[in-house]
Structures are given as structure tokens and as C-alpha cells.
Amino acid sequence: MGRAVLHTPESLDVGRWMLDLGCSLLGVGCFLALCLFSGFAPGLHAEPKPVPRVQALPEPHDEVSFQRDGVEIARYRAGHDGFRPFIYPIIGPSGRSLTRMGHPHDPVTHSHHNSVWMSHQFVNGVNFWEDRAAHIVHVRTERLEDGPEEASIETFNAWQDKDAKTQMTEHRRMTVHILKDGEWLLYVDSQLEAPPNAPVTLGQTAFGMMAVRMAKTIGVNDGGGTIRNSEGGVDEAGCFRKPARWVDYSGPITSEVSAGITLMDHPENPHHPTPFHVRNDGWMGASLTFPGELVIEPGKPLRLRYGMYIHAGVPPLEKLQQQWDDFSHRPFADFGRK
């Protein structure tokens, strides 16, 4: 017969204590294992990354919304249902767009005035300026970048004639850079390339390459706005087709507030300082080939850069010149990096 075991009260207490201790250790082990696998162990979890203040958010139909702190200040539109890509709106510090679509008094024959756009009247003799048959086709979006001060989009475009033959190709980078008090900058870099077997001729014209159609109330005629350039010219009479580093168009955007856009030509662009085609009816354009045609040889791309300063009020000339000085030292976009 087996020997009987006598369980005293003291031995029972020790057993319960050991059982409780084992359960507690098992629970701690399970908790730590759970923390390690879930990433929430004290001191081991990753810190959240800062959310970029400026973002380029892709949307349907190849559109991209440029946002500052979650609020849209510009929108890239691929132009699939039109003739070219463009940017609209351009929201100024007042919260209203400083640009518009089309001429306020002639929307039919000036339907090509697409807020902020790039185009040219004579590419190998093909008219890409007006809304006829040629198209600047957004082929694809190649890069989107966000950041604390700026965001950008890179696209690849094909300039195609009425028969869908590509006359030249283009890499384009559009960058939004925020400033204080709701002001900001828009940089547009373009690299134009000829096909492998033939040069491209950009013919002599005042129409192309960079243009801006201002809001109606900012125009000299409709709103009492004003045009000024870097050389001291004022309004159409003093700025029309005159060479300049920059042209500024400012005027009323509400009943109490004025605002405007400064269009800047980069010093490394051909024919700098370029003539600007400006009108008191509310538009301005940098006329790249008004001084004469340009030829793009195969394997030798043409690089262009333009800037726009979106500002409040009617700034003094010294402030506008300082913006151009800063812009002139900004390096060109590198389309070859991966």
C-alpha cells in the first residue's frame, strides 16, 4: 500500500503561492510576446513620421491636387478632354483664384487661354497655341513628391499633330513652394526633345512658351489692375513685347483686397531677357521665340524654366526683384535621376 501524504495548511499555502507565481510569469511572457509581435513594446515602437505640409495628391483622370495643410492651392489638369495640360485654379492668399479659363469677353476664339499653360504657335509649322487640331498629350505621370515646404509632379508629354504624329516630346516638372502669409511660388521646368531622326524648329512668334490668363477683376481694363515689369514699364503701353526679367500683373481680387502673379523668365533660358506679350485685357506670356526661331537637335534637349510668384497686394518693385533674384539661382530640374 502507498504511503499517505499529509497536507498541512502551510504546505497548501506554499502550493497556491507557487501556482499564482507561475501564472503571473506566464502572463507577463505572453504580454511581452504580444508586444514584440505587434510592435507596441515600450521603447521599441517606431515614432510616427511627420506629415508633409505640402502634398501633390493624385486624383482621377490624371489630375493632381497641390495642397498646403490639406487645403488645395492649385490643380494640375492633364487636359485629356481638351488640347493641352494646364493648372487651374491658382489660389492666392485671399482664398480666391487669381486666374481664369478663357477671355472674359471672347471665350470662343480665346478658349486656349487655360489659366496657366505652356504651348507654342509654330512647332515644325504646327500650331499648338490655338484650339485647333494639334494636342499636347499627357502620356503619363512619372513622379510625385511631397515635403515640408514644397511638392512637385513630373509628367511626360507628346506634342502631336492632327495625324497623331509626335513632333517632339517633353518632360515637365511643376513645383509648388510655400511662403509666409499664404503666398507661394510655382516653378515650371520643361525639357523639350526632338525625335531621333529629325530636328525640331520652334518658329518665330510672340505666342509661346509660358502664359497666364488673370482673373477678370485683376485686368487693367475690367478691374483697374496694373502691369509692371523689371525695366520700369507700366501696363500694356510700357510692357508690350518688351524684354524683361519678369512681369507682374496685380489688381483687385475682392472689394477690399488686391493680389497678383509675377511671371519670371530664368536667366539660362534662350533669348533672356525675353520679350513679354502682355495685354490690358488680363493676360501675359513669356515670348520665347519672338526674337527668332530656335532649333532643337536630336540628342540635345532644350531646357526651359519659368517661375510664378503668387502674392498678396501690389508689392514694391524691390520685393519682386528679390523674388526673381532667388528664382534665378534655383537649379534646373534633373529629369535623369531615378
Buried (B, 14 or more C-beta within 10 A) or exposed (E): EEEEEEEEEEEEEEEEEEEEEEEEEEEEEEEEEEBEEEEEBEEEEEEEEEEBBBBBBEEEEBBBBBBBEEEEBBBBBBBEEBBBBBBBBBBBBBEBBBBBBBBBEEEEEBBBBBBBBBBBBBBBEBBBBBBEEBBBBBBEBEBBBBBEBBBBBBBBBBBBBEEEEEBBBBBBBBBBBBBEEBBBBBBBBBBBBBBEEEEBBBBBBBBBBBBBBBBBBBBBBBBEBBBBBBBEBEBBEBBBEBBBBBBBBBBBBEEEBBBBBBBBBBEEBBBBBBBBBBBBBBBBBBBBBBEEEBEBEEEEBBBBBBBBBBBBEBBEEEEBBEBBEEBBEBEBBEBEEE
